[in-house]
Amino acid sequence: MSRYTNEIPINNDSEFYSSLAEKRGLKSINQIETVVLKNPEIFERISLNTDTYIWKYSDRFYKLAFTYYGDPKLWWVIAWYNGYPTEANVKIGDVLDIPLDLEEVIQALGL
């Protein structure tokens, strides 16, 4: 499941992209609108079943996503839920909460 699954492409004919469109022989560029994710409220976090995970050397979000969800493409769920934009922001020993019910966490993130 991609975070863009339910998104409809938009036609971007802004001046900013006009030179790119022209180089490609297009009138405009089709893009997917940026998805706005919200941070789950405390009451939403309390209701979610999570596993506690301590970040170790060589850990990666995609590896955790594969372990917990069976799909490495869902790395962003764990990263967003814990407030880490990238793995570079996580330090060895940091405690992560891994939401176990994927459907519930997707709903809590506003998707």
Secondary structure, DSSP 8 states (H G I E B T S, - for coil): --TTTT--EEEE--GGGHHHHHHTT-SSEEEE---------HHHHHHS-EEEEE--TT--HHHHHHHHHS-GGGHHHHHHHHT-SSGGG--TT-EEEEES-HHHHHHHTT-
